[in-house]
Amino acid sequence: MDGNLIAYARSNADVARTSLPGSAERIIEFYEQAGRDYEHWSRGINMHLGFYRRGMNPLDREAMLEQMNVEIAERLRLDPNGKSLLIDLGCGVGSVTRSVARYYSNSIIKGVTIVPSQIKIASDLNAEQKFADRIEMLQGNYVALPLGGRSADGVWAVESACYAKGADKDDLIREMARVLKTGGRFVVADCFIKCPERDLNRVVRRCYRTVCDCWALAEMPAIDRFVAALQRHGFSDILVEDISWRAAPSLAHAPFAVSSFINKKLFAGQPLNRHSINNLKASLLALVLGLHRSGFSYYLISGTRGEH
């Protein structure tokens, strides 16, 4: 690791506290305390929803989660045999990173997260799965990357863009535009709000606020403002795909996963910490938001870095 990356890894936690919403400490605390709970959700520790395609078994959650990773890789539209520099923005423990690394076998990938424990878990898994020479884990802020302008061929954010500032997530989009080469590609997968929060009915608004608080979010991205920010920062060929029905079969697993997780903990005599309880609560309430189709949708958004 060169000097710039070492400095980045050592100092970027302070940058995170000023550049992310005023909850960077909450984000870190949440994932330090509840991050390993996702092993119950996914054998590969995929920390996101899945993508259902016709012919898949809707009871096979892991297959749908892995399919989402494939969908991300495909939308990068890169040469599978080319030597690409790719960045996972908010990589968690690197599950999407490793899937994309298999898809683009000559790529070099940098995974970025502000959570210290995720760096250790991801690095161990990378080594175990023979990716240590192609995937580098960086602890720091994805809106202040230690890379020169126009240096990356592709970037993605899977259920992590929501942690950037504001409803438009402008700081994240600005950084994507800075680091991507002309013609470079981005992909974002996340739940988006489709109307002002004040327009939600009282019950749904309460559920939305609870989900945000439990997952240490300031607010979800707003679809119209997010797309406008992409256009403002020079992205073109923007494709907005509402994949709510593709994600729904995996979301439907939430009640069963929550109940089996609680039973597992009770049987083992292990108490649930506050953040694990919040994670379970938000997972269930996400179903309510998913059913409120006029207010929320799950989108895959992709596009190309333009000339300016």
JOPEUR-V983551 format. One record per backbone hydrogen bond with DSSP energy under -0.5 kcal/mol. NH is the residue of the N-H (numbers start at 1). CO is the residue of the C=O. E is the energy in kcal/mol with one decimal. If there is no record, write none. Layout:
NH_CO_E + NH_CO_E
This chain:
6_2_-2.2 + 7_3_-2.5 + 8_4_-2.1 + 9_5_-2.6 + 10_6_-1.9 + 11_7_-2.3 + 12_8_-2.1 + 14_11_-1.1 + 15_11_-1.0 + 16_12_-2.7 + 17_13_-1.4 + 18_14_-0.8 + 18_15_-1.1 + 19_15_-2.3 + 20_16_-2.3 + 21_163_-0.8 + 23_21_-2.6 + 24_21_-0.9 + 27_23_-2.7 + 28_24_-2.5 + 29_25_-2.7 + 30_26_-2.9 + 31_27_-2.4 + 32_28_-2.4 + 33_29_-2.0 + 34_30_-2.9 + 35_31_-1.2 + 37_34_-1.4 + 38_35_-1.4 + 39_36_-1.6 + 40_37_-1.9 + 41_37_-0.6 + 42_38_-2.2 + 45_42_-1.6 + 47_45_-0.5 + 51_64_-2.2 + 52_246_-1.5 + 56_53_-2.4 + 58_56_-0.7 + 60_57_-1.9 + 61_59_-1.4 + 64_60_-1.5 + 65_61_-2.4 + 66_62_-2.5 + 67_63_-1.9 + 68_64_-1.7 + 69_65_-1.2 + 70_66_-1.7 + 71_67_-2.5 + 72_68_-2.0 + 73_69_-2.1 + 74_70_-2.7 + 75_71_-1.8 + 76_72_-0.7 + 76_73_-1.0 + 77_74_-1.3 + 80_78_-0.5 + 82_79_-1.8 + 84_82_-1.0 + 86_84_-0.6 + 86_108_-2.7 + 87_154_-1.8 + 88_110_-2.4 + 89_87_-0.7 + 89_156_-3.0 + 90_88_-0.9 + 90_112_-1.6 + 91_88_-0.5 + 91_112_-2.1 + 94_91_-2.2 + 98_94_-2.5 + 99_95_-1.7 + 100_96_-2.7 + 101_97_-2.2 + 102_98_-1.6 + 103_99_-1.7 + 104_100_-3.0 + 105_80_-0.6 + 105_103_-0.8 + 106_80_-0.6 + 107_104_-1.8 + 108_84_-3.0 + 109_134_-3.0 + 110_86_-2.4 + 111_109_-0.5 + 111_136_-2.5 + 112_88_-2.5 + 113_138_-2.1 + 116_114_-0.7 + 118_115_-0.6 + 119_115_-1.1 + 119_116_-0.6 + 120_116_-1.4 + 121_117_-2.4 + 122_118_-2.6 + 123_119_-2.5 + 124_120_-2.2 + 125_121_-2.3 + 126_122_-2.9 + 127_123_-2.2 + 128_124_-2.4 + 129_125_-2.2 + 130_127_-1.4 + 131_126_-3.7 + 132_126_-0.7 + 134_131_-2.0 + 135_131_-2.3 + 136_109_-2.6 + 138_111_-3.2 + 140_113_-2.1 + 140_138_-0.8 + 144_141_-1.6 + 147_145_-1.4 + 150_178_-2.7 + 151_148_-0.7 + 151_179_-1.9 + 152_179_-3.1 + 153_85_-2.8 + 154_85_-1.3 + 155_185_-2.0 + 156_87_-1.8 + 157_187_-2.0 + 159_157_-0.7 + 159_189_-3.6 + 163_160_-1.9 + 164_161_-1.9 + 169_165_-0.7 + 173_169_-2.0 + 174_170_-2.7 + 175_171_-1.6 + 176_172_-2.3 + 177_173_-2.3 + 178_174_-1.8 + 179_175_-2.2 + 180_176_-1.8 + 181_152_-2.9 + 183_305_-2.9 + 184_181_-2.8 + 185_153_-2.1 + 186_303_-1.9 + 187_155_-1.3 + 188_301_-3.0 + 189_157_-2.2 + 190_299_-1.9 + 192_297_-3.1 + 193_221_-2.5 + 194_295_-3.1 + 195_295_-0.6 + 199_196_-1.9 + 200_197_-1.6 + 205_201_-3.0 + 206_202_-2.0 + 207_203_-2.1 + 208_204_-2.9 + 209_205_-2.4 + 210_206_-2.1 + 211_207_-2.6 + 212_208_-2.4 + 213_209_-2.6 + 214_210_-2.8 + 215_211_-2.1 + 216_213_-1.1 + 217_212_-3.4 + 221_191_-0.5 + 222_167_-2.7 + 223_193_-2.0 + 223_221_-0.5 + 226_222_-2.7 + 227_223_-2.2 + 228_224_-1.9 + 229_225_-1.9 + 230_226_-2.0 + 231_227_-2.2 + 232_228_-2.3 + 233_229_-1.8 + 234_231_-1.5 + 235_230_-2.4 + 236_304_-2.7 + 239_302_-3.0 + 240_238_-0.5 + 241_239_-0.6 + 241_300_-2.6 + 242_240_-0.6 + 243_241_-1.0 + 243_298_-2.2 + 246_243_-0.5 + 247_243_-2.3 + 248_244_-1.6 + 249_245_-0.6 + 250_247_-0.7 + 251_247_-2.0 + 252_248_-2.4 + 253_250_-1.4 + 254_251_-2.0 + 257_253_-2.7 + 258_254_-2.9 + 259_255_-2.4 + 260_256_-2.4 + 261_257_-1.9 + 262_258_-2.4 + 263_259_-2.4 + 264_260_-2.2 + 265_261_-2.3 + 266_262_-2.7 + 267_263_-2.7 + 268_264_-1.8 + 269_265_-0.6 + 269_266_-0.9 + 270_265_-2.7 + 271_269_-0.5 + 277_273_-2.2 + 278_274_-2.3 + 279_275_-2.3 + 280_276_-2.2 + 281_277_-2.6 + 282_278_-2.8 + 283_279_-2.0 + 284_280_-1.7 + 285_281_-2.5 + 286_282_-1.9 + 287_284_-1.2 + 288_284_-0.6 + 289_285_-1.7 + 290_286_-2.6 + 291_287_-1.7 + 292_288_-0.9 + 292_289_-0.7 + 293_291_-1.7 + 295_292_-1.6 + 296_292_-1.9 + 297_192_-1.9 + 299_190_-2.6 + 299_297_-0.6 + 300_241_-2.5 + 301_188_-3.0 + 301_299_-0.5 + 302_239_-2.0 + 303_186_-1.6 + 304_236_-2.8 + 305_184_-3.0 + 306_234_-1.6
